[in-house]
Amino acid sequence: MFYITTPLNWGVVIFFMNKKILSTQNITKTFGQIKALDNVDFHLYRGKIHGLLGENGAGKSSLMNVLSGIYQPEKGSIYINNQKQNSLNPDLVLMLGLDSNYFVFDYLYK
């Protein structure tokens, strides 16, 4: 499946919906003796809405901070559009159009 768009008058570009735009392999992040992320594989696909859910302390924020360039992983690889990134920083991540939003669903617990 595909759709056609014309971003910034660049002409017609075809994006395949099942294309990985971001992928991680074996991401590990530690804080002292605590292993926040242990060999995490994670994939984002173009044209899809993704959610990351888990219990407190599961590593959601740590993974988002690695993908946002705030934390650097001790181990693992990050690929954007199938190109390995040696390091990410918040400016590069914003330039690539990646963003994360946090929602708190406290009404579920009332």
N, C-alpha and C positions, 0 to 999 in steps of 0.2 A: 504494500500500500504506500502511496506517496501523495504529497501535496505540492503545489507550486506557489512560490511567493516571490516578490521582487523587493528585497531589502535595499534601501538607500539607492535605488536606481542602478543596481548592479546588473540588472537583467533577470531573466528567469532562471531560478535555481531549483533543482529538484532535490528534496530531502526525503530519504527513505525512513519511514516511521520506526523500523526496528533497528536502526543504526545506533550503536553504542556511542554516546558522546562523552561519557566519563566512565572510567573503569579503575578499580583498585585491585591489587593482588598482594596478598600476604602483608597487609598493613599492620604494624605493631607499634604501639605507643605506650611507654611506661612513665610513671611518676614515682620515682624512688623504687620501692619494692612492689608497688601496685601496677599490675598490667591492665591498663584501661582498654587497649585493643590488642587482640591476639590473633594474628594472621587473618585479618578481615578481608574478604573479597566482596566488592560492592559494585553494582553496575547501574548507570542511568541511561535511558534510551530517549532519543529525540521524539518529541511529540507526545510523550507520556507524562502523566502526573504521578509523582512518587511520594510515598510516605515512609517515614522511618519511626517505628514505634518500639517501645521496650520499657522495661521496669527501670526504676531509679538505679543508677550505677551500672547500667548495661553497656555504656559507651557511646550513646547517641551523640551527645555534645562533643565528646572527644573526636569522633569521626568527622562531624561537621567542622570542627576547628582545624582538623588536618586538611580537609577538602577546601576550606576557606583560606588556607595558608597561614593561619595563626599559629598552629603547632606544626612542627616538622616530625615525621615519623622516624623511629629508629631503624625500621626495616620495612621493606615492601616497595611497590611501584605504583605510580599514579599515571594513567594515560588519559589524555584529552584528545578526542578525535583520532584515536589510535596512535598518538605521538606521546612518547614517554616524556614526562616532566621531571627534570632534575630537582626542582624545588618550586613550590608555589608561594606566592605572597598575595595579600589581599587585593592589591592593585591589579595584578594579572588576572585573578579570579573574577573581579568585577568587569574587566575588559572582555573576558570570555563570556560574560553574561550569566554566570552562575550565581545563585542566591539561595539562602536558606531562611526559613521563617519558623519561629517557635510559637506554638499555640498551647495554651494551658486549658484543659478541660475540667476545671474544678467543679463545675456543675454536675459532673457524673458521680461525684462522691457525696452529694448532699442528700 
